[in-house]
Amino acid sequence: MSVTRFSLTSSLDRDALMDVLTDFSSARPAAWSSIDEEHFRVHGLGAGWAEVTEGTAQAWERARYEWDRAAGTVTITTHDSKVFGPGGGWLFQLTPEGRGTRVDVRLTRTPAKLGQRILAGLLPLVGPASLKKSFAAPLQAV
């Protein structure tokens, strides 16, 4: 198993940030550079959860999102992934900080194949900087 952690600070308050993370409308691909329209599909959506496929032709993932506004958490469980296969996922912890919100992110991968294990092993080394960059615009990181 590979675990990658990073944090960033958003200018958005916790509620607004939760809205960005859990907006599964047709506007999602425009807000997130890592999602294209061809690889975005909402399979199910309810109060506090969504099941979606999102990503690009190079790297897509089908996952279940579950969120708790009161706790400030968004948990994403990976059901399938082009790059890593099933297992693992994301945890976003949102904590009010000053006029914005601190976002602590934990990405867990449970690769099965050799190539997946090698890539997952590199994630903690190279992942934080590139992931922070990809999250900066939609999360309005400062």
C-alpha positions as CSV (number, residue, x, y, z in Angstrom):
1,M,0.0,0.0,0.0
2,S,1.1,3.5,-0.8
3,V,0.1,6.6,1.1
4,T,0.6,10.1,-0.1
5,R,-0.2,13.1,2.1
6,F,-0.2,16.8,1.4
7,S,-1.9,20.0,2.6
8,L,-2.9,23.3,1.1
9,T,-4.8,26.3,2.3
10,S,-7.9,27.6,0.4
11,S,-9.3,31.1,0.4
12,L,-12.8,29.5,0.5
13,D,-14.6,28.8,3.7
14,R,-15.3,25.2,4.6
15,D,-18.9,25.1,3.3
16,A,-17.9,26.6,-0.1
17,L,-15.0,24.2,-0.3
18,M,-17.3,21.3,0.4
19,D,-19.5,22.5,-2.4
20,V,-16.6,22.5,-4.8
21,L,-15.6,19.0,-3.9
22,T,-19.1,17.6,-4.1
23,D,-20.5,19.4,-7.1
24,F,-21.3,16.6,-9.6
25,S,-23.1,18.8,-12.1
26,S,-22.2,19.1,-15.8
27,A,-19.9,22.0,-14.7
28,R,-17.4,19.6,-12.9
29,P,-15.2,18.9,-16.0
30,A,-14.8,22.7,-16.6
31,A,-13.8,23.3,-12.9
32,W,-11.3,20.4,-12.7
33,S,-8.5,20.2,-15.3
34,S,-8.0,16.5,-14.5
35,I,-11.5,15.6,-15.7
36,D,-12.7,15.7,-19.3
37,E,-16.3,15.5,-20.4
38,E,-15.8,12.2,-22.2
39,H,-14.7,10.5,-18.9
40,F,-17.2,12.1,-16.5
41,R,-20.3,10.1,-15.6
42,V,-22.5,10.2,-12.6
43,H,-23.8,6.7,-11.8
44,G,-25.8,7.6,-8.7
45,L,-26.2,10.6,-6.4
46,G,-27.9,10.9,-3.0
47,A,-27.8,12.9,0.2
48,G,-24.1,12.7,1.3
49,W,-22.9,10.4,-1.5
50,A,-22.2,10.0,-5.2
51,E,-20.8,7.3,-7.4
52,V,-19.0,8.7,-10.4
53,T,-16.5,7.9,-13.1
54,E,-14.1,10.8,-13.8
55,G,-10.7,11.5,-15.3
56,T,-9.2,11.4,-18.7
57,A,-8.4,8.8,-21.3
58,Q,-4.9,8.4,-19.7
59,A,-6.1,8.1,-16.1
60,W,-9.8,7.6,-15.0
61,E,-11.3,6.3,-11.9
62,R,-14.7,5.0,-10.8
63,A,-15.3,5.9,-7.2
64,R,-17.8,6.4,-4.4
65,Y,-17.8,9.8,-2.7
66,E,-19.2,10.1,0.8
67,W,-19.2,13.4,2.7
68,D,-20.0,14.7,6.1
69,R,-20.5,18.5,6.2
70,A,-20.4,18.6,10.0
71,A,-17.1,16.8,10.2
72,G,-15.7,18.5,7.2
73,T,-14.7,15.3,5.5
74,V,-15.0,13.9,2.0
75,T,-14.0,10.2,1.6
76,I,-13.5,8.7,-1.9
77,T,-13.3,5.0,-2.3
78,T,-11.9,3.7,-5.6
79,H,-13.9,1.0,-7.2
80,D,-11.8,0.8,-10.4
81,S,-9.0,2.8,-11.9
82,K,-7.3,2.6,-15.3
83,V,-3.9,3.1,-13.6
84,F,-4.2,1.4,-10.2
85,G,-7.2,-0.9,-10.4
86,P,-9.6,-1.2,-7.5
87,G,-8.8,-0.3,-3.9
88,G,-7.6,2.7,-2.0
89,G,-8.9,6.2,-2.4
90,W,-8.8,9.7,-1.0
91,L,-9.6,11.5,2.2
92,F,-10.1,15.3,2.3
93,Q,-10.2,16.8,5.8
94,L,-11.4,20.5,5.8
95,T,-10.5,22.6,8.8
96,P,-11.3,26.3,9.2
97,E,-8.1,28.3,9.4
98,G,-8.1,32.1,9.5
99,R,-10.3,33.4,6.7
100,G,-10.0,30.2,4.7
101,T,-9.7,26.5,5.1
102,R,-6.8,24.1,5.6
103,V,-7.2,21.0,3.3
104,D,-5.4,17.9,4.4
105,V,-5.4,15.2,1.7
106,R,-4.5,11.6,2.0
107,L,-4.3,9.4,-1.1
108,T,-4.0,5.7,-0.6
109,R,-3.3,3.2,-3.4
110,T,-3.4,-0.6,-3.1
111,P,-1.8,-1.8,-6.4
112,A,-1.9,-5.4,-7.3
113,K,0.4,-5.6,-10.4
114,L,4.2,-4.9,-10.5
115,G,3.9,-1.8,-12.7
116,Q,1.1,-0.4,-10.4
117,R,3.3,-1.1,-7.3
118,I,6.2,0.8,-8.8
119,L,4.1,3.8,-9.7
120,A,2.4,3.8,-6.3
121,G,5.9,3.7,-4.7
122,L,6.8,6.9,-6.5
123,L,3.6,8.7,-5.6
124,P,4.7,9.8,-2.1
125,L,7.9,11.3,-3.7
126,V,6.5,13.1,-6.7
127,G,2.8,13.2,-6.1
128,P,2.4,16.0,-3.5
129,A,3.8,18.8,-5.7
130,S,1.8,17.8,-8.8
131,L,-1.4,17.0,-6.9
132,K,-1.2,20.4,-5.1
133,K,-0.8,22.1,-8.5
134,S,-3.8,20.3,-10.0
135,F,-6.0,21.1,-6.9
136,A,-4.9,24.7,-6.6
137,A,-7.4,26.3,-9.1
138,P,-10.6,24.5,-8.3
139,L,-10.0,24.7,-4.5
140,Q,-8.7,28.3,-4.8
141,A,-5.5,27.5,-3.0
142,V,-3.4,30.4,-1.8
